Amino acid sequence: MNRSNQRKHGVAFAKAYDFEFSTCLEHVDDREFYGEERIVALGFIGGTLFT
């Protein structure tokens, strides 16, 4: 699953722990009904910007 995530999103799950939530921008993704609340975040892991 980790390899799949790396191919799809360009980041390993282990790196996601370093996501800087305290400085990120986030909003609810309500483009369609997912059956759950989904939040999109834009922020940094180290010096690299991720969504």
C-alpha positions as CSV (number, residue, x, y, z in Angstrom):
1,M,0.0,0.0,0.0
2,N,2.9,2.4,0.7
3,R,4.3,1.9,-2.8
4,S,0.9,2.6,-4.2
5,N,0.7,5.8,-2.2
6,Q,4.1,6.9,-3.3
7,R,3.2,6.4,-7.0
8,K,-0.1,8.1,-6.7
9,H,0.8,11.0,-4.4
10,G,4.6,11.2,-4.5
11,V,5.0,10.8,-0.7
12,A,5.5,7.8,1.6
13,F,3.1,7.3,4.6
14,A,6.1,7.7,6.9
15,K,6.7,11.2,5.6
16,A,3.1,12.2,6.2
17,Y,3.8,12.3,9.9
18,D,6.0,15.3,9.2
19,F,3.2,17.3,7.5
20,E,3.1,20.7,9.1
21,F,-0.6,20.9,10.1
22,S,0.0,23.9,12.3
23,T,0.7,26.1,9.2
24,C,-1.4,24.4,6.5
25,L,-4.5,25.7,4.7
26,E,-7.4,23.2,4.7
27,H,-11.0,23.0,3.4
28,V,-13.7,20.5,3.2
29,D,-13.9,18.7,-0.2
30,D,-17.6,18.7,-1.0
31,R,-17.3,18.3,-4.8
32,E,-19.2,15.1,-4.5
33,F,-20.7,12.8,-1.9
34,Y,-18.1,10.5,-0.4
35,G,-20.1,9.1,2.5
36,E,-17.6,10.8,4.8
37,E,-16.1,14.2,5.4
38,R,-12.9,14.7,3.4
39,I,-10.6,17.5,4.0
40,V,-8.0,18.8,1.5
41,A,-4.9,20.3,3.0
42,L,-2.1,22.4,1.5
43,G,1.1,22.5,3.5
44,F,4.7,21.6,3.9
45,I,6.7,18.5,4.6
46,G,10.2,20.0,5.2
47,G,10.7,22.5,2.4
48,T,8.3,20.8,-0.1
49,L,4.7,21.9,-0.6
50,F,2.1,19.1,-0.7
51,T,-1.7,19.0,-1.1
